[in-house]
Amino acid sequence: MRTHRILAFAVLFSSGVAGCGSTSPEDTYQAIISVKKEATAALKGIKDEASAESALGKLEEIAGQYADLKRRMKGFSLSADESEKLIDKYWKQEGEAGDELTRAAAAARQQAPRHAERITAILGKLGIHQTTIEDAPSKGAAPDN
């Protein structure tokens, strides 16, 4: 879970232009988790090359939403203490969403190997950096750190 906490912290402090809107940091953080779940659902719909074609456009849109949420989170200029409290509150949900997203992406790349690079690139836009299917964590595997 330490890896997920580090990833969550990176989301909160990643560089970007301050976002607008009156949404709270907590609402924004929950939206980030929801966007990852939405991406997972889209990836699970990939069963072959044809379904990958239709899903990739939706995944690009989702990646854009994720980028907007990251900018909005950066705009809150939370202190390290505030960020840590938010991460602590949602670390389990964030970790589960990230794990499920990683597994769904690995499966999608196996189902549609011609689109594997594009799926990996979209994953990177969603804050998940994984270069090969073999890098996907197996269920119950200990984190690298």
DRENDO-1510 file (C-alpha; in Angstrom, 1 decimal, always signed):
<recs>
REC; n; res; u; v; w
REC; 1; MET; +0.0; +0.0; +0.0 .
REC; 2; ARG; +3.0; +2.3; +0.4 .
REC; 3; THR; +3.2; +2.5; -3.4 .
REC; 4; HIS; -0.4; +3.7; -3.6 .
REC; 5; ARG; +0.2; +6.3; -0.9 .
REC; 6; ILE; +3.2; +7.6; -2.9 .
REC; 7; LEU; +1.1; +7.7; -6.1 .
REC; 8; ALA; -1.7; +9.5; -4.3 .
REC; 9; PHE; +0.7; +12.0; -2.9 .
REC; 10; ALA; +2.0; +12.5; -6.4 .
REC; 11; VAL; -1.5; +13.2; -7.7 .
REC; 12; LEU; -2.0; +15.9; -5.0 .
REC; 13; PHE; +1.3; +17.6; -5.8 .
REC; 14; SER; +1.8; +17.0; -9.5 .
REC; 15; SER; +2.6; +20.0; -11.6 .
REC; 16; GLY; -0.1; +21.8; -13.5 .
REC; 17; VAL; -2.1; +24.9; -13.9 .
REC; 18; ALA; -4.5; +25.6; -11.0 .
REC; 19; GLY; -8.0; +24.4; -11.8 .
REC; 20; CYS; -11.2; +26.4; -11.3 .
REC; 21; GLY; -14.4; +25.6; -9.6 .
REC; 22; SER; -15.8; +25.5; -6.1 .
REC; 23; THR; -15.4; +21.8; -5.5 .
REC; 24; SER; -13.6; +20.9; -2.3 .
REC; 25; PRO; -10.3; +19.0; -2.2 .
REC; 26; GLU; -12.2; +16.0; -0.8 .
REC; 27; ASP; -14.8; +16.0; -3.6 .
REC; 28; THR; -12.0; +16.4; -6.1 .
REC; 29; TYR; -10.0; +13.5; -4.6 .
REC; 30; GLN; -13.1; +11.3; -4.7 .
REC; 31; ALA; -13.7; +12.3; -8.3 .
REC; 32; ILE; -10.1; +11.2; -9.1 .
REC; 33; ILE; -10.9; +7.7; -7.7 .
REC; 34; SER; -14.2; +7.7; -9.7 .
REC; 35; VAL; -12.4; +8.5; -12.9 .
REC; 36; LYS; -10.0; +5.6; -12.3 .
REC; 37; LYS; -13.0; +3.3; -11.8 .
REC; 38; GLU; -14.6; +4.7; -15.0 .
REC; 39; ALA; -11.4; +3.9; -16.9 .
REC; 40; THR; -11.4; +0.4; -15.5 .
REC; 41; ALA; -14.9; -0.2; -16.7 .
REC; 42; ALA; -13.9; +1.0; -20.2 .
REC; 43; LEU; -10.8; -1.3; -20.2 .
REC; 44; LYS; -12.9; -4.2; -19.1 .
REC; 45; GLY; -15.0; -3.7; -22.2 .
REC; 46; ILE; -12.0; -4.5; -24.4 .
REC; 47; LYS; -12.4; -8.1; -25.6 .
REC; 48; ASP; -10.7; -7.8; -29.0 .
REC; 49; GLU; -9.2; -5.3; -31.4 .
REC; 50; ALA; -12.6; -3.9; -32.6 .
REC; 51; SER; -13.8; -3.2; -29.1 .
REC; 52; ALA; -10.4; -1.6; -28.3 .
REC; 53; GLU; -10.9; +0.8; -31.1 .
REC; 54; SER; -14.2; +2.1; -29.7 .
REC; 55; ALA; -12.9; +2.1; -26.1 .
REC; 56; LEU; -9.8; +4.0; -26.7 .
REC; 57; GLY; -11.6; +7.3; -27.6 .
REC; 58; LYS; -13.5; +7.0; -24.3 .
REC; 59; LEU; -10.3; +6.3; -22.4 .
REC; 60; GLU; -8.7; +9.4; -23.9 .
REC; 61; GLU; -11.6; +11.5; -22.7 .
REC; 62; ILE; -11.3; +9.9; -19.2 .
REC; 63; ALA; -7.6; +10.7; -19.2 .
REC; 64; GLY; -8.5; +14.3; -20.0 .
REC; 65; GLN; -10.9; +14.4; -17.0 .
REC; 66; TYR; -8.1; +13.0; -14.8 .
REC; 67; ALA; -5.7; +15.7; -15.9 .
REC; 68; ASP; -8.3; +18.4; -15.2 .
REC; 69; LEU; -8.9; +16.9; -11.7 .
REC; 70; LYS; -5.1; +16.9; -11.0 .
REC; 71; ARG; -4.9; +20.6; -12.0 .
REC; 72; ARG; -7.9; +21.3; -9.8 .
REC; 73; MET; -6.2; +19.5; -6.9 .
REC; 74; LYS; -3.0; +21.4; -7.4 .
REC; 75; GLY; -5.0; +24.6; -7.3 .
REC; 76; PHE; -6.1; +24.0; -3.8 .
REC; 77; SER; -2.4; +24.4; -2.6 .
REC; 78; LEU; -2.9; +22.0; +0.3 .
REC; 79; SER; -0.3; +21.9; +3.0 .
REC; 80; ALA; +1.6; +18.6; +3.4 .
REC; 81; ASP; -0.5; +17.9; +6.5 .
REC; 82; GLU; -3.8; +18.5; +4.7 .
REC; 83; SER; -2.7; +16.3; +1.8 .
REC; 84; GLU; -1.6; +13.5; +4.2 .
REC; 85; LYS; -4.9; +13.6; +6.0 .
REC; 86; LEU; -6.8; +13.4; +2.7 .
REC; 87; ILE; -4.6; +10.5; +1.5 .
REC; 88; ASP; -5.0; +8.7; +4.8 .
REC; 89; LYS; -8.8; +9.0; +4.5 .
REC; 90; TYR; -8.9; +7.5; +1.0 .
REC; 91; TRP; -5.8; +5.4; +0.7 .
REC; 92; LYS; -7.7; +2.1; +0.6 .
REC; 93; GLN; -10.2; +3.2; -2.1 .
REC; 94; GLU; -7.4; +4.8; -4.1 .
REC; 95; GLY; -5.3; +1.7; -3.9 .
REC; 96; GLU; -8.1; -0.6; -4.8 .
REC; 97; ALA; -9.0; +1.6; -7.8 .
REC; 98; GLY; -5.4; +1.7; -9.0 .
REC; 99; ASP; -5.0; -2.1; -8.6 .
REC; 100; GLU; -8.2; -2.8; -10.5 .
REC; 101; LEU; -7.2; -0.3; -13.2 .
REC; 102; THR; -3.8; -2.0; -13.6 .
REC; 103; ARG; -5.3; -5.5; -13.9 .
REC; 104; ALA; -7.9; -4.3; -16.4 .
REC; 105; ALA; -5.3; -2.7; -18.5 .
REC; 106; ALA; -3.1; -5.8; -18.5 .
REC; 107; ALA; -6.1; -7.9; -19.6 .
REC; 108; ALA; -7.0; -5.3; -22.3 .
REC; 109; ARG; -3.5; -5.4; -23.7 .
REC; 110; GLN; -3.7; -9.1; -23.9 .
REC; 111; GLN; -7.1; -9.0; -25.7 .
REC; 112; ALA; -6.0; -6.3; -28.1 .
REC; 113; PRO; -2.2; -6.5; -28.5 .
REC; 114; ARG; -2.1; -4.2; -31.5 .
REC; 115; HIS; -3.4; -1.4; -29.2 .
REC; 116; ALA; -1.2; -2.3; -26.2 .
REC; 117; GLU; +1.1; +0.7; -26.6 .
REC; 118; ARG; -1.8; +3.1; -26.8 .
REC; 119; ILE; -3.4; +1.5; -23.7 .
REC; 120; THR; -0.1; +1.9; -21.9 .
REC; 121; ALA; +0.2; +5.5; -22.9 .
REC; 122; ILE; -3.4; +6.2; -21.7 .
REC; 123; LEU; -2.5; +4.5; -18.4 .
REC; 124; GLY; +0.4; +6.9; -18.0 .
REC; 125; LYS; -2.0; +9.8; -18.4 .
REC; 126; LEU; -4.0; +8.2; -15.6 .
REC; 127; GLY; -1.0; +8.2; -13.3 .
REC; 128; ILE; -0.3; +4.5; -13.7 .
REC; 129; HIS; +3.2; +3.8; -15.2 .
REC; 130; GLN; +3.6; +0.3; -16.4 .
REC; 131; THR; +5.6; -0.7; -19.5 .
REC; 132; THR; +4.7; -4.3; -20.0 .
REC; 133; ILE; +2.0; -6.8; -19.1 .
REC; 134; GLU; +4.6; -8.6; -17.1 .
REC; 135; ASP; +4.9; -5.5; -14.9 .
REC; 136; ALA; +1.3; -5.9; -13.7 .
REC; 137; PRO; +1.2; -6.8; -10.0 .
REC; 138; SER; -0.4; -10.1; -9.4 .
REC; 139; LYS; -3.2; -10.3; -6.9 .
REC; 140; GLY; -1.8; -10.3; -3.4 .
REC; 141; ALA; +1.7; -9.4; -4.5 .
REC; 142; ALA; +3.8; -7.2; -2.2 .
REC; 143; PRO; +4.7; -3.7; -3.5 .
REC; 144; ASP; +8.2; -3.0; -4.7 .
REC; 145; ASN; +8.9; -0.4; -2.1 .
</recs>
